[in-house]
Every structure is written in C-alpha cells, then in structure tokens.
Amino acid sequence: MSPIRNLFLAAMLLCAAALHADHRYERPVDKTLRFTGGRVTIDNAFGAVNVHPGDAGEVEVHAVVRASSESLLNAIRIDIGSSAAGVTMKTDFPENIRNASFSVSYDVAVPVSAPVTVKNRFGSTDVVDLHAAVDVSSRQGSVSVHDIVGPVSVNNAFGSIEVQDVRGEVTLRNANGSIDVSGVQGTADIGNRFGSVQASDIGRALTLKNSNGSVEVHDTRGPAIIENAFANVVISDIGGPLSVTAQNSKITASDVRGPANVKTTFAPIEITNVHGPAILSGSNGNISASEIHGPLTVDNSFGLVQASEIHGSADIDNQNGGVTLKGIGGSAKVRTSFGSAFLKEVRGPIQVENQNGAIGVTVSAPCHDVRLRTSFGAIKVELPPGGYEVNARTSFGSVTSEIPLTGSHATSESLTGTTGNGGCKVDLTDSNGNITIEKQ
C-alpha cells in the first residue's frame, strides 16, 4: 500500500474518531462582535461550519465544543477577535491527541454584505444568502454555497461541492468528490478529479476540466470549453462555441448555438443541431453527426462515420471504417479504407477515395461532377436524368450500364460515353471489383 494511501486512511480514521464517537462533555462558546469592515474569517477542523446573514454591523458566533473527556474539552480553545481587517475565529487543538474524540461546530451570523473566508477540515461547510464574496477551502467535508451576490471560490477534496444561485463568477476546484453547480449569472471555472461534475444554467462562459468522472453540462448562455478523461460527457444547450477534448470518453452533444470542435479517443461521438461548422476527431469509436448548420469535417479511425442533414460541405477522413452520408448541402469528399462508403442526397461535387471497400452513390440533381475510386470492392452509381460524361474502368471485374451512352466505347473492363448532352463528369476507377451504372 502506498504512503499516500496510508496517510489518507489514517486521516479518515482520525476523522471518524473525532466526529462519530460518544462526546460526553460539551461547552458552548457564544460571542458577538461589532463589524466595521474587512472580512469574516473562520478557521476550523473536525466540525460543521454554517454561515448565514444576521444583523447589520455585528458578527454573532455560536460555537459548540464537544469531547470525550473533560480535560480535552478544556484544552480546546476558540480564539475570536476583531481588528481593522475584520473578524476572525480559529479553533486551536492540543497536539498529540490520543484515544479521544472531539468536534467543534460553528454557527455564524454575519452582515449580509460582509465577505467571508472559511477554512475547514473534516466537517461540512454551508454558506447562504450573502451579498459579498465567498471563499471556502475544505478537506474531507461537503461544501454547500447558495444564494450569493458576489464571486464564489471553493477548493475542496474528499467531499462534494454544491453551488446554486450565484450572481457573480464561480471558481470551483475539487478532488475525489462531486461538483454540482447551477444558476450562475457570471462565468464558471470548474476543475475536478475522480468525481462527477454537473453544471447547468450558466450565464456566461464555462471552462470545465475533469478526469475520471462523468460530466454533464446543460444550458449555458456563453461558450463552453470542456476537458475530460475516462468518463462520459453529455452536453446540451450551449449558447456559443463548444470545444471538447477528451480521452476514453463518450461524447454526446446537442443544441450548440455556435461552432463545435470535439475530439475523443476509444469512444463514440454523437452530435446534433450545431449552428455553425463542426470539426470532429476520434479514434477507435463511431462518429455520428446530424443537423450541422455549416460545413462538417471528420477525422476518424477504426470506427464508423455517419452524417446527415449537413447544411454545408462534408470532408470525411476515415480509416478502417465505413462512411454513410445523407443530405449534404454542399460538396462531399470522403477518404476511407476497409469499409464501405455510401452517399445520398449530396447537392455538390462528390469525391470518394476508398481501399478494400465498396462505394455506393446516388447522385442528386442538378448536375455535378462525381469521382469515385476504390480497390477490392464494387462501385455502384445511380444517375438522375441529365447530361454526364462517363469514364469507367476496372481490372479483374466488369463494367455495366443500364443507361444508354452515346459515342460510347466499351470493353468488358471499361466504358466511356455521354448521357444526354454531357456536361458533368463521372469518373469511376476500380480494381478487383465490378462497376455498375443505374438509373434513378
């Protein structure tokens, strides 16, 4: 067992002894101080801290010291004082406490406009209904901050963070605990490790970095930058550009009111309704895109690519996976290998380069150029009425057309000629596969 894990287990055992044993002795500490400005600072350990608004111009402290022995109870001190810098309170414990349990809890009422700093260890922290900055540093305890008019900063470990209804900026850092934040009117900067993150109703930009924990983001009215690893990412209703960088993480995103740039590995990407260009990059996972209101660019390997309702061009680079495109508003360019490529309802030029895979294309009117190349797979093209100049050739296969060609030259492995009055080019090249040209 590692030294770090040994230290953590020892700390948790100490916490359990301090907080959950039978406290036979108890001493209240009550004090009220005038507040003339500055900051209210609380430094505690092994107990809960609750901060809420009270009377203007006063800080009212209600603390309770509990211990398993009278000597330990008397040895624990609470220092409370005031100065030009504000009001401070700190818990002092004797060193080398053995075979004893204890806790110190605080209930502190402060002026609603007083900035608050809380440092707590092995205990929960709750701060509510203040119109000032809140700064919390915690370890081994949950943190809850609600209804704050001002900036909020929380740094925690081994405990959850919950933040709601903040009219200001939010900065949150955690490790080994979840984060749940909602109702932030300013920006949100969130970092976590080994814990889930949920963020919703963010008024401005969101920056979120996590690892080894799931991420859910809903309803931001600004851009979002998200990083994660080894857990899923679910995103919806982003009010600006979206950037996601992940590893070993499935990404599901919808309703992005700006461009999207999404990258992951060893997991799929599913994205829909992007109001701008979309750039998707993956490996060892499928990629699905739909309702993209701009061009789509995909770079993938060892997975399928499916795209539909793309209101711009589509540029797909895939390896070891099939490609299916439908409803492309501009040109379509596909490069893939060891998988089939199927394209339909493409309203622009089509270019497909494939290896060891079939190609199937249904060409849409009006006329546009089509260029298809593959090996070790068949090519099938459906042409609408119109004029095309056809040049098809293969090796170790055959070329057939159910559309009559004028001025044609045909062998068993090649076919050239014109449909209608010509115009657009259809260039088909294959090896070790048949080529078939059909009517729509």
KAMO-V408200 format. One line per field, one symbol per residue. ss: DSSP state (a for helix, b for strand, c for the rest). phi: phi as a letter, one per 30 degrees, with the letter a starting at -180 (. if undefined). psi: psi as a letter, one per 20 degrees, with the letter a starting at -180 (. if undefined). A space follows every 50 residues. Layout:
# KAMO-V408200
ss: ???
phi: ???
psi: ???
This chain:
# KAMO-V408200
ss: ccaaaaaaaaaaaaaaaaaaccccbbbbbbbbbbccccbbbbbcccccbb bbbccccbbbbbbbbbbccaaaaaacbbbbbbbccbbbbbbbcccccccc cbbbbbbbbbccccbbbbbbbcccbbbbbbcccbbbbbbcccbbbbbbcc cbbbbcccccbbbbbbcccbbbbcccccbbbbbbcccbbbbcccccbbbb bbcccbbbbcccccbbbbbbcccbbbbbbcccbbbbbbcccbbbbbbccc bbbbbbcccbbbbcccccbbbbbbcccbbbbcccccbbbbbbcccbbbbb bcccbbbbbbcccbbbbbbcccbbbbbbcccbbbbcccccbbbbbbcccb bbbcccccbbbbbccccccbbbbcccccbbbbbccccbbbbbbcccccbb bccccbbbbbbccbbbbbbccccbbbbbbcccccbbbbbc
phi: .ddddeddddddddddddccddcdcbbdbbabbdcckjbcbbbbaildbb badbddibcccbbbcbadbdddedddcccbabaddkcbbbcccddhdbhb baabcbbbcbedcddbbbcbbhadbbbbhccadbbbbbbhadbbbbhcck dbbbbbahadbbbbhbcldbbbbbbiadbbbaicdcdbcbbabhadbbbb hcdbdbbbbbahadbbbbiccbdbcbbaaiadbbbahcdaebbbbbbhbd bbbbhccldbbbbabhadbbbbhccldbcbbaahadbbbbhccldcbbbb ahadbbbbhcdadbbcbbbhadbbbbicdbdbbbbaahadbbbbhccaeb bbcbbhadbbbcdcddeadbbbbabhadcbbccdekcbccbbabbhabbb bccdcchdbbbdbaablbchcikdcbcbbbbiadbbcbdd
psi: pqhghggghhhhhggghhhiroohqqoqopqpqqojrcqppporqlrqpp prqbqpjqoppoqppqqiqhghghhpqopprqahibpqppppqqqlpplq qrqpqpoppqqhjpqppppqplqqpppqlqlrqpoppqplqqpppqmpnr qppporqlqqpppqmpmaqpopprpkqrpopqlpibqpopprplqqpppq lphbqpppprqkqqppppmqkarpopqrpkqqpppqmpjbqpppprpkpp ppqqmolaqpopprqkqrpopqmpmaqpopprqkqqpppqlolaqpppor qlrqppqqlokarpopoqplqrpppplpibrpppprqkqqpppqlplrqp ppoqplqrpppopqqrpqqpopprqlqqppppprqapqopopqrqlarpq pjpppqkqpqahjqpqapqcjaeqpooppqplqqppprq.
